[in-house]
Amino acid sequence: MRQTHIWSGVVISAISLLFLFWIIPTQTSPPDSHLDLAPKFIPSLAITVTLLLAIILSATAFFSRKAEDEEHEEFGAEASGMGWAEFKNLGLWALASIFAWFGTTHVGFEPAMTVLLAAGLYFAGLRNYWLTAVIAIATPIILSQFAWHIFVTELPGFWRG
């Protein structure tokens, strides 16, 4: 477990550095004016947080003492590996990601995220349909308004050209 955490932190750190110093700077445009927030600010902030967490993961695992006697439930004798339930969960998340990308690109952020959020709430067990509708409709609209009024970033919308 300790070795897994160390190597996970190293791999995530390397990928974060790749994104931070190559992919984000080359794939984002400069701001429209010197008063605007740079389009690379939020992705760079997210990747920086990911990098810091990966470093903390590796450092805490590296400096923690070895516990050779105790077995971990995921990596011990009772480890079951990846079964059918995990593959179904992975497939569901992959389909949700494809839908989110396709819907945001071709329909717009608000309607795509409304459908995705409503489906997520339903599958999570929320069966109060009025509450589901209010949350699923209000959340994407509020997020797009925050993105515009705080960051002056327009999310893809179905009513905008």
C-alpha positions as CSV (number, residue, x, y, z in Angstrom):
1,M,0.0,0.0,0.0
2,R,2.8,2.4,0.9
3,Q,4.6,1.7,-2.4
4,T,1.4,2.2,-4.3
5,H,0.8,5.6,-2.8
6,I,4.3,6.7,-3.5
7,W,4.2,5.7,-7.2
8,S,0.7,7.0,-7.6
9,G,1.9,10.4,-6.3
10,V,4.9,10.3,-8.6
11,V,2.8,9.5,-11.7
12,I,0.1,12.0,-10.9
13,S,2.8,14.7,-10.3
14,A,4.4,13.9,-13.6
15,I,1.1,14.2,-15.5
16,S,0.3,17.4,-13.6
17,L,3.6,18.9,-14.6
18,L,2.9,18.0,-18.2
19,F,-0.4,19.7,-18.1
20,L,0.8,22.7,-16.2
21,F,3.9,23.5,-18.3
22,W,2.9,22.2,-21.8
23,I,-0.7,21.3,-22.5
24,I,-2.5,24.2,-20.7
25,P,-0.2,27.0,-22.0
26,T,-0.3,25.7,-25.6
27,Q,-4.0,24.9,-25.8
28,T,-5.5,28.1,-24.2
29,S,-5.7,31.5,-25.8
30,P,-4.5,34.7,-24.2
31,P,-7.0,37.0,-22.4
32,D,-8.9,39.5,-24.6
33,S,-7.6,42.4,-22.6
34,H,-5.3,43.1,-19.7
35,L,-8.3,43.4,-17.4
36,D,-9.7,39.9,-18.2
37,L,-8.9,36.8,-16.4
38,A,-6.7,34.5,-18.4
39,P,-8.5,31.4,-19.8
40,K,-5.7,29.2,-18.4
41,F,-6.2,30.5,-14.8
42,I,-8.8,28.0,-13.6
43,P,-7.3,24.9,-15.3
44,S,-3.9,25.9,-14.0
45,L,-5.3,26.3,-10.5
46,A,-7.0,22.9,-10.6
47,I,-3.8,21.2,-11.8
48,T,-1.7,23.0,-9.2
49,V,-4.0,21.7,-6.5
50,T,-3.8,18.2,-8.0
51,L,0.0,18.5,-8.1
52,L,0.2,19.6,-4.4
53,L,-2.1,16.8,-3.3
54,A,0.0,14.2,-5.3
55,I,3.2,15.5,-3.6
56,I,1.5,15.3,-0.2
57,L,0.3,11.7,-1.0
58,S,3.9,10.6,-1.9
59,A,5.5,12.4,1.0
60,T,3.2,11.1,3.6
61,A,3.6,7.6,2.3
62,F,7.3,7.9,2.0
63,F,7.8,9.2,5.5
64,S,5.3,7.0,7.2
65,R,6.6,3.9,9.0
66,K,6.2,0.5,7.4
67,A,3.4,-1.6,8.7
68,E,4.4,-5.0,7.4
69,D,2.1,-7.0,9.7
70,E,-1.3,-5.6,8.7
71,E,-2.9,-6.3,5.4
72,H,-5.0,-3.8,3.6
73,E,-8.6,-4.8,2.6
74,E,-8.0,-3.8,-1.0
75,F,-4.5,-5.3,-1.4
76,G,-4.6,-8.1,1.2
77,A,-5.6,-11.7,1.1
78,E,-9.3,-10.8,0.5
79,A,-8.7,-8.6,-2.5
80,S,-11.1,-9.4,-5.2
81,G,-9.7,-7.2,-8.1
82,M,-12.0,-5.6,-10.6
83,G,-15.2,-7.4,-11.1
84,W,-18.4,-7.0,-13.2
85,A,-19.8,-4.3,-10.8
86,E,-16.7,-2.2,-11.2
87,F,-16.7,-2.5,-15.0
88,K,-20.4,-1.4,-15.1
89,N,-19.6,1.5,-12.9
90,L,-16.6,2.5,-15.1
91,G,-18.8,2.1,-18.2
92,L,-21.5,4.3,-16.7
93,W,-19.0,7.0,-15.8
94,A,-17.5,6.8,-19.3
95,L,-21.0,7.2,-20.9
96,A,-21.8,10.1,-18.6
97,S,-18.5,11.8,-19.6
98,I,-19.2,11.3,-23.3
99,F,-22.7,12.7,-22.8
100,A,-21.4,15.7,-20.9
101,W,-18.9,16.5,-23.6
102,F,-21.3,15.9,-26.5
103,G,-24.2,17.7,-24.8
104,T,-22.1,20.7,-23.8
105,T,-20.5,21.0,-27.2
106,H,-23.6,20.6,-29.3
107,V,-26.6,21.6,-27.1
108,G,-25.1,23.8,-24.5
109,F,-24.0,23.7,-20.9
110,E,-27.3,24.3,-19.1
111,P,-29.5,21.7,-20.8
112,A,-26.8,19.1,-20.9
113,M,-26.0,19.5,-17.3
114,T,-29.6,19.6,-16.3
115,V,-30.2,16.2,-17.8
116,L,-27.0,14.8,-16.4
117,L,-27.6,16.2,-12.9
118,A,-31.2,14.9,-12.9
119,A,-30.0,11.4,-13.9
120,G,-27.3,11.5,-11.3
121,L,-29.7,12.5,-8.6
122,Y,-32.1,9.8,-9.6
123,F,-29.4,7.1,-9.7
124,A,-28.1,8.3,-6.3
125,G,-31.5,7.6,-4.8
126,L,-33.2,11.0,-4.7
127,R,-36.9,10.2,-5.5
128,N,-38.5,13.5,-4.7
129,Y,-39.2,14.6,-8.2
130,W,-39.9,18.3,-7.4
131,L,-36.6,18.6,-5.5
132,T,-34.7,16.8,-8.3
133,A,-36.2,19.2,-10.9
134,V,-35.4,22.3,-8.9
135,I,-31.8,21.2,-8.2
136,A,-31.2,19.9,-11.8
137,I,-32.6,23.1,-13.4
138,A,-31.3,25.7,-11.0
139,T,-27.7,24.4,-10.5
140,P,-26.5,24.7,-14.1
141,I,-28.1,28.1,-14.5
142,I,-26.5,29.4,-11.3
143,L,-23.1,28.0,-12.3
144,S,-23.2,29.6,-15.7
145,Q,-24.2,32.9,-14.1
146,F,-21.4,32.6,-11.6
147,A,-19.0,31.8,-14.5
148,W,-20.1,34.9,-16.3
149,H,-20.4,37.4,-13.5
150,I,-17.3,36.3,-11.5
151,F,-14.9,35.1,-14.2
152,V,-16.4,36.8,-17.3
153,T,-16.3,33.4,-18.9
154,E,-19.2,32.4,-21.1
155,L,-20.1,28.7,-21.0
156,P,-21.4,27.1,-24.2
157,G,-25.2,27.8,-24.2
158,F,-27.9,26.6,-26.5
159,W,-29.3,30.2,-27.0
160,R,-26.0,31.7,-27.9
161,G,-24.4,31.4,-31.4
